[in-house]
C-alpha cells in the first residue's frame, strides 16, 4: 500500500535543500522549498511515494544539464524541472534576493507522466531501454527508434524529447569529428525520428542545422569550381607567356641555331612539367 512506504520528512528536505544549494551556488542560485512543496511531496495523488533518492536525482541531473541555463532565466522567470525516468515534475520560480543572488523556489512537486505546462521545461531523459531481438521498432517495451544496437559510426547521446535536447544534440553532431556528409545524415535521421514522435519543435532544430550544413556544402563546391577555374586561367597565361617568349627568342637574329633549339627544348619541358603538376592536383582534389 502507498502509505506503507517511507515519507519524506522535514529533516530529509533540509538535507536535500542543502545539497541543492551546494550545487546551484556555483551558478549564483539558492534553493528554497515552499510549504506546499512539503505537503505535496507526500501526497497520495503521486500514486507512488516520491523518495529522497528521486529528489536528489532530479536536482543533480537538472543542474548538470541546465544549471547555467536556469541561472540565465533571471528574476520572476517560471519553469519546470522534469525527470522523464521517474515522471516527477517540479514547477519553480526564480526570485531576486537582497544579496543579488537568485532564489529558486520549488513551488510544488508531483509524479505525473503527462504533466502539461505552458512554461519552459528542463527535462532529463529516462534511462535507455535497449531494444531486444524480435521486438517491433515501435514497441513500448524499449526506447530505441529504428536503430541497430551499435551501428558503426553512430554519434551517441542524440535526443529529441525537447528543444533543449535537440540543441544539445546538434552541438554533439557538430563537434563529433565526423565528416561533413556524416553530420548531415545524423541530423536527418534525428529529424525524422522527432517528426515520427510528433516532436515538431525539436525536428525544426535539426532542420535548421541541416539547412545550414547544406549552405556550407554549396560554398565548398563553389570554392572548388573557382579554384579549378583559377588553375585553368593560370595555365593559359603561362602557356601564352611561354609562346611569346619563345617567339622573341626565335626572332632574335644574334642567337645561333643550337642555342635557340636548346632554349626551345627547355621551355617545352617546363610546360609539360607544369601541365603534369596541374593534372595531379586536379586528380587529388577530385
N, C-alpha and C positions, 0 to 999 in steps of 0.2 A: 504494500500500500504506500501511497505517496508520503503520508505523514510519518511513516516509519523511517524515512530517510533523514539524514542529518541536516538540520537547519544551518544556515549561515548566521553566526552570532555577531553581535556588535563588536566583540573583540576580533573576530575574523575580518570584518570590514575595516577596522582600524589598521590591521596589518596589511591588508590589500591596498588601502589608501596610501600608506607609507611606501609600499613597493611601487605603486603607480607614480607617486610623487618623485621618487628617485629616478625613474625612467624619464618622465616628461620634463623634469627640471633641466635636462640637457638642452631642451629647446625653449626654455623660459615659460613653462606651463605648470601650474599647480592643479592637483586633482581634488575634487570635493564631491561627496555623496549627499543627496537631499534626503529628507526624512521619508519621502515617498519611495525613494530607491530602496531604503532599508526594509520597508514594508513589502515592496513588490518582489524583492529577490526571493522571498519565501512563500510567495502566493501560490495557491493551488492551481490557478489558471496556467501556470507554467507546465502543468501535467507531469513533468519530471523535475525533481528538485535541482535547482541551479547549484553547482558545487563551488567550493573555494578554488579548486584546480581550474575550473572553466573560467572563473573571473580573472585569475592570474593569466591564463592563456590569452584571453581577448585583449587585455591591456598590453601584454608582451608582443603579440603578433601585430596589433594595430600600430604600436609605437615603432616597431622595426620597419614596417612598410610605409606608414603615413605620418610619423611623428612630426617631421618638418612641415609637411603639407597642412597638418592641422594647425600648427602654430601660425602659419601664414594666413589663415582664415581671418584672424583679427577679432576684435571685440564684437559682441552681440551676434556672432555667427552661430547658427544652429545646424547640427548634423547628427548622423547616426553611425555608431560602430556596429558592425555586423560580422558574426562568426558563422560562416556557412557550414562549418562542420558540426557545430552544436546548436544551430538555429537561434542563438542568443542575439538579441538586438538591444542596443544601449543608446537611446537618444541623449544628446548633451548640448549644452550651450556654453559659449565662451564669454567670460566677463573680464573686464579690466580691473585689476586690483590697484590699491593706492601705491604700492611699491613698483608699479609699472609692469608687473608680471601678469600673464593671462591666467585666469582660473577656469579650468574645465569642470563644469558642474554636471555630473551624471544625474539627469532628472529622474529617470526610471529605467527599468530593465524587464525584459520578458523573453520567454522562449516561444518563438512563433516562426514557423517556416516561411509563410507568405506575408511577412510584415511589409505593409505599404507605407511609403512616406514621400513627401514632395521635397524633403531636404536632401542635401548631399549625403551620400552613403560611402563609408570607408569599410570595404568588405575584405575579409581574409578568407582564402579559399578553403574548401573542405579537403581532407586528405584524399589523395588519389586512390581509387579502387580499380586495380588493373582488370582489363577485360580477359576473361578466361576463354579457353578454346571451346568453340561451339556456341558461345553467346552471341546473339544478334548485335549489330552495331548500335541499335537504338535501345538496347536493354537498359532498364533502370538499375540492374544489379552491378553495373560498372560505370566509371566516369570517363572512359575513353570514347572519342568520336572518330570513327573511320580511320583509325591509325593501326599500324603494326606495333608490337610491343617495344621494339627498339630499332627502328629503321636507321640505316647508316646515314650519317649526316644530319640527323634531327637536331634542331635547336630546342633544347629542353626548357620547360618552365613557361611556355607561352599560354596565355589565358585570354578569356573574352567575357567573363562574367559581368564586369563593369567597365566603364570608360577608363577608369584609372588602371585597371588590369591591362586593357588594350594598349594604353600609352606606355606602361612599363614594358610590355612585351615587344612593342615596336623598338624601344631602346635596346632590348636584348638582341633583336634581329639585326639592328644597325651596327651593334658592337660585337657581333658574333665572329667576325673574321672570315665569314663565308664569302663566296663570290657574289658579284652583283646579281646575277641571274638567280642564284640560290636564295638570296634575301627576298627577291620579288616572289618566288614560288612559295616561300614560307608564309609571307604576308597574304597571298591569295588564298592559301589553304585555310588560314585562320579567319579570313573574312568570310569565306564560305561557311565555316562551322558556326560563326557568330550569327549569320543570317538564318541558318537552319534552326538555331536555338532561339531565334527571334530577338537577339541582342543587337538591334539595328544601330544603336548609338556606338557600340563597340566596333561593329562592322565598318562604320563610317571612318573611324580612326585608322583602321587598316587600309581602307580605300584611299584615304588622303596620303598615306605613306607610299602606296603603290603608284599613285599618280606622280608623286614627287620623284620616285625612282625611275619612272618611265621618261620623265623630262631629262634626268641625268643620262639615260641611255641614248636619247636623241642627241644630246650635246656631245657625247662621246663619239657617236657616229659622224656628226658634223665635223668634229675636230679631225677625225681620221681622213675624211674627204679633203679637208683644207690642207692637211699635211701632205697628202698624196699629190694634190694639185701643185703645192709648192715645190715638191721634188721634180715634178714634170717640167714646170716652168724653169727651174734651176738647170735641169738637164738641157733644155732647148737653148737657154742662154749660153751655157758652157760650150755646146756644140757650135753655136753661131760664132762665139768668140774664137774658138779654135780654127774655124774655117777662115775667118777674117785674117787671123794671124798667119795661117798657112798661105793665104793668098798674098799677103805682104811679103812673106819670105820668098815665095817663088818669083815674085815680080822684082826682087832685089837683084840687079844685074851683077853686083860685085861678088856674090857668093858663087862658089864652084858648084857643079852638079852633084858631087859627092857630099858636100856639106848640106845642100838642100835636101837630098834624099835621107840623110841621117836625121835631120830635123823633122821631116815628114813621118818617118817611122816612129820617132819619139812621141809625136802628137797623137798618132793613131793608137799607139799602145796605151797612152794616158786616157784617151777617150774610151777604149774598151774596158779599162780598169774601172773607170767612173761608172759606166753602164752596168758592169757586174756588181759593183757595190750597191747601186740603187736597186737592182733586181733582188739582191739578197735581203736588203732592208724591207722591201715590199713583201717578200715571202715570209720573213719573220713576223711582220706586223699582222699579216693575214693569219 
